[in-house]
Amino acid sequence: MKALLLVLLFPCVALADDPSAQQIADKAKDKNNTIGFDDATADIVLKVTTKSKEVRLRQMTIKSKKNEGLSKSVVRFLAPPDVAGAAFLAIENKGRDNDQFLFLPALGKTKRISSSQRSQSFMGTDFSYGDFDGKYLSDANVTKLADETVDGAACYVLDSVPKEAQAGEYGKAKVWIEKSTFMVRKVEFYDKQSSLWKVLRVVKVKNIEGRTVIAESVMEDVKKGSKTEVQLGKIDFKAKIGDDEFTEKALSRG
């Protein structure tokens, strides 16, 4: 999950030798969708480790498609039994907040995730629903900081502050974006008192069918002492995905 979670695909791109902070953010956002990839399906395992070292696994499939530059993604949980059958839909919109819907089998209905609920935990993980919006790239005032290297990758570094003072759950973010691919390699999320809250890191990347794919990433909640690891399984870039799969009604069909 674009920022969200998760599995990210970024083809190599190029900008001017000294791009502005906004150009960098725009290019990274253009290569990053709500869940993490476009026009493909993938199997994902989420490994949640609590502060007390209790481990919980979440197995799921993700489908994502892009139309006219806007992404639609659907997540279906397969295991364990307490979450099996649950489904999450994210639809990117232009000029307004993205749409998010959650289907829970126990309730037998689909509910919309409101703006006030975006800070809640996504299915018991260290990701929030708001993390999938990627607003630290799309709806923020960004400032270019000194370049740094992350795990051997030369990165642009951006300071990102929400355009609206009370918008979202975070007060600001610090974002490391790889220069050669515009892959987001690391994000530090700070609360509104400027204390470090969460850290999203890319752990492992690999090349699949000529595409750079994040095989492993982790979101760590510094305050809670917990973390959620995201591990990529099988991915299919040739899957045929119909638009009818990205609707509220389709969430309950399984």
C-alpha positions as CSV (number, residue, x, y, z in Angstrom):
1,M,0.0,0.0,0.0
2,K,1.0,3.8,-3.2
3,A,1.8,5.5,-0.3
4,L,0.0,3.6,0.8
5,L,1.7,0.0,1.7
6,L,3.0,-1.4,0.4
7,V,4.2,-2.6,-3.3
8,L,5.5,0.2,-5.5
9,L,6.4,0.3,-9.2
10,F,8.4,3.1,-10.7
11,P,9.9,3.2,-14.2
12,C,13.0,5.3,-14.7
13,V,12.2,8.9,-15.5
14,A,14.2,12.1,-15.9
15,L,13.9,15.7,-14.9
16,A,16.2,18.7,-15.1
17,D,19.5,18.4,-13.3
18,D,18.2,20.5,-10.4
19,P,14.4,20.0,-10.2
20,S,12.4,22.0,-7.8
21,A,10.8,20.5,-4.7
22,Q,7.3,20.6,-6.4
23,Q,8.6,18.9,-9.5
24,I,10.1,16.1,-7.5
25,A,6.9,15.7,-5.5
26,D,4.8,15.7,-8.6
27,K,6.9,13.2,-10.4
28,A,7.0,10.9,-7.4
29,K,3.2,11.2,-7.0
30,D,2.8,10.4,-10.7
31,K,4.7,7.1,-10.2
32,N,2.9,6.3,-7.0
33,N,-0.8,5.4,-6.6
34,T,-3.1,4.7,-3.7
35,I,-2.0,1.2,-3.1
36,G,1.3,0.9,-5.0
37,F,1.0,-0.3,-8.5
38,D,-1.1,0.0,-11.7
39,D,-2.7,-2.5,-14.0
40,A,-1.6,-5.5,-12.1
41,T,-2.6,-8.0,-9.4
42,A,-0.4,-9.1,-6.5
43,D,-0.4,-11.4,-3.5
44,I,0.7,-9.6,-0.3
45,V,1.5,-10.7,3.3
46,L,1.3,-8.2,6.1
47,K,3.2,-9.2,9.2
48,V,2.2,-7.1,12.3
49,T,4.5,-7.3,15.3
50,T,3.3,-5.6,18.5
51,K,5.4,-4.0,21.2
52,S,5.2,-7.3,23.2
53,K,6.5,-9.2,20.1
54,E,3.1,-10.8,19.3
55,V,3.0,-11.5,15.6
56,R,-0.2,-11.4,13.5
57,L,-0.3,-12.2,9.7
58,R,-2.7,-10.8,7.1
59,Q,-2.9,-12.5,3.7
60,M,-4.5,-10.5,0.9
61,T,-4.7,-9.8,-2.8
62,I,-4.5,-6.4,-4.5
63,K,-5.8,-5.3,-7.9
64,S,-5.1,-1.9,-9.2
65,K,-5.9,0.0,-12.5
66,K,-5.2,3.5,-13.8
67,N,-7.6,5.4,-16.1
68,E,-6.8,8.9,-17.3
69,G,-4.0,9.2,-14.8
70,L,-6.2,8.3,-11.8
71,S,-5.9,5.0,-9.9
72,K,-8.4,2.5,-8.5
73,S,-7.3,-0.2,-6.1
74,V,-9.1,-3.0,-4.3
75,V,-7.7,-5.1,-1.5
76,R,-9.3,-8.5,-0.5
77,F,-8.3,-10.2,2.7
78,L,-7.9,-14.0,2.5
79,A,-6.6,-14.9,6.0
80,P,-6.7,-15.3,9.0
81,P,-10.4,-16.2,9.5
82,D,-11.2,-13.1,11.5
83,V,-10.5,-10.8,8.5
84,A,-11.1,-13.2,5.6
85,G,-13.7,-11.8,3.2
86,A,-13.1,-8.2,4.2
87,A,-12.4,-5.9,1.2
88,F,-11.2,-2.3,0.8
89,L,-11.6,0.0,-2.2
90,A,-9.7,3.2,-2.9
91,I,-10.6,5.5,-5.8
92,E,-8.3,8.4,-6.6
93,N,-10.1,11.6,-7.5
94,K,-8.9,14.8,-9.2
95,G,-9.4,18.0,-7.2
96,R,-11.1,16.4,-4.2
97,D,-10.5,13.8,-1.5
98,N,-10.1,10.2,-2.6
99,D,-13.0,7.8,-2.0
100,Q,-12.5,4.8,0.3
101,F,-14.9,2.0,1.1
102,L,-14.6,-1.0,3.5
103,F,-16.7,-4.2,3.4
104,L,-16.8,-6.3,6.5
105,P,-18.5,-9.7,6.2
106,A,-19.7,-9.7,9.9
107,L,-21.7,-6.5,9.1
108,G,-22.8,-7.7,5.7
109,K,-22.5,-4.2,4.3
110,T,-20.1,-1.7,2.8
111,K,-19.3,1.6,4.6
112,R,-17.6,4.7,3.4
113,I,-14.4,5.7,5.2
114,S,-15.0,9.4,6.1
115,S,-12.4,12.1,6.4
116,S,-12.6,11.9,10.2
117,Q,-11.9,8.1,10.1
118,R,-8.8,8.3,7.9
119,S,-6.5,8.4,11.0
120,Q,-7.8,5.0,12.2
121,S,-5.8,1.8,11.9
122,F,-6.2,-0.1,8.7
123,M,-7.3,-3.6,9.6
124,G,-5.2,-3.8,12.8
125,T,-2.0,-2.7,11.1
126,D,0.4,0.2,11.6
127,F,-1.0,1.9,8.5
128,S,-3.9,4.2,8.7
129,Y,-6.5,4.7,6.0
130,G,-5.1,8.1,5.4
131,D,-1.7,6.7,4.6
132,F,-3.1,5.4,1.3
133,D,-4.0,8.9,0.2
134,G,-0.4,9.9,-0.1
135,K,-1.2,13.5,0.7
136,Y,2.4,14.2,1.8
137,L,3.1,14.3,-2.0
138,S,-0.2,15.5,-3.4
139,D,-1.6,18.0,-1.0
140,A,1.3,19.6,0.8
141,N,3.7,22.5,0.7
142,V,7.1,20.9,0.0
143,T,10.6,22.2,0.6
144,K,13.8,20.8,-0.8
145,L,16.4,19.8,1.8
146,A,20.0,18.6,1.3
147,D,20.4,15.4,-0.7
148,E,21.1,12.2,1.2
149,T,21.8,8.6,0.5
150,V,19.5,5.8,1.8
151,D,20.8,2.2,1.6
152,G,23.2,3.2,-1.2
153,A,20.5,5.1,-3.2
154,A,21.1,8.8,-3.9
155,C,17.9,10.6,-2.8
156,Y,16.2,14.0,-3.0
157,V,14.9,14.9,0.5
158,L,11.7,16.9,0.9
159,D,10.1,18.5,3.9
160,S,6.3,18.2,3.5
161,V,3.7,20.2,5.4
162,P,-0.1,19.8,4.9
163,K,-1.5,22.8,3.0
164,E,-4.3,23.0,5.6
165,A,-3.0,23.4,9.2
166,Q,-5.6,20.9,10.6
167,A,-5.6,18.5,7.6
168,G,-4.9,14.9,8.2
169,E,-3.3,13.1,11.1
170,Y,0.3,14.2,10.6
171,G,1.9,17.6,11.2
172,K,4.6,17.1,8.6
173,A,6.6,14.5,6.8
174,K,10.2,14.1,5.7
175,V,10.4,12.2,2.4
176,W,13.4,10.5,0.7
177,I,12.9,10.0,-3.1
178,E,15.4,8.1,-5.1
179,K,16.9,10.3,-7.9
180,S,17.1,7.6,-10.6
181,T,13.6,6.1,-10.3
182,F,11.6,8.6,-8.2
183,M,10.8,5.7,-5.9
184,V,9.9,6.8,-2.3
185,R,12.6,5.1,-0.3
186,K,11.7,6.4,3.2
187,V,9.2,8.6,4.9
188,E,9.3,10.0,8.5
189,F,5.8,11.1,9.7
190,Y,5.6,13.6,12.6
191,D,2.7,14.5,14.8
192,K,1.3,18.0,15.1
193,Q,3.8,18.6,18.0
194,S,6.7,17.8,15.6
195,S,7.5,14.5,17.4
196,L,8.4,11.5,15.3
197,W,5.4,9.2,15.0
198,K,5.9,6.6,12.2
199,V,8.7,5.6,9.8
200,L,8.0,3.9,6.4
201,R,11.1,2.3,4.9
202,V,11.8,0.3,1.7
203,V,13.7,-2.9,2.8
204,K,14.2,-4.8,-0.5
205,V,13.7,-4.0,-4.2
206,K,13.9,-6.3,-7.2
207,N,13.4,-6.2,-10.9
208,I,10.4,-8.1,-12.3
209,E,9.8,-8.1,-16.0
210,G,11.8,-4.9,-16.4
211,R,10.0,-3.1,-13.6
212,T,11.5,-2.0,-10.3
213,V,9.3,-3.5,-7.6
214,I,9.5,-3.0,-3.8
215,A,9.5,-6.6,-2.6
216,E,9.6,-5.7,1.1
217,S,8.8,-2.5,3.1
218,V,8.0,-1.8,6.7
219,M,5.9,0.8,8.6
220,E,7.1,1.3,12.2
221,D,5.0,3.1,14.8
222,V,7.7,4.7,17.0
223,K,5.2,5.7,19.6
224,K,3.5,2.3,20.0
225,G,6.6,0.3,19.5
226,S,5.0,-1.8,16.8
227,K,5.6,-2.4,13.1
228,T,4.0,-3.8,10.0
229,E,6.1,-5.5,7.3
230,V,4.8,-5.7,3.8
231,Q,6.0,-8.7,1.7
232,L,5.3,-9.1,-2.0
233,G,4.3,-12.5,-3.3
234,K,3.2,-13.3,-6.8
235,I,2.6,-10.3,-9.1
236,D,0.9,-10.4,-12.5
237,F,1.3,-7.5,-14.9
238,K,-0.8,-9.1,-17.6
239,A,-3.9,-9.6,-15.6
240,K,-7.1,-8.3,-17.2
241,I,-9.0,-6.2,-14.7
242,G,-12.5,-4.9,-15.5
243,D,-13.7,-1.5,-14.2
244,D,-16.7,-3.2,-12.7
245,E,-14.3,-4.7,-10.0
246,F,-13.8,-1.2,-8.5
247,T,-17.3,-0.5,-7.2
248,E,-19.0,-0.5,-3.8
249,K,-21.3,-3.3,-5.0
250,A,-18.4,-5.5,-6.1
251,L,-16.7,-5.4,-2.7
252,S,-19.3,-7.8,-1.2
253,R,-19.1,-10.3,-4.1
254,G,-15.7,-11.7,-3.1
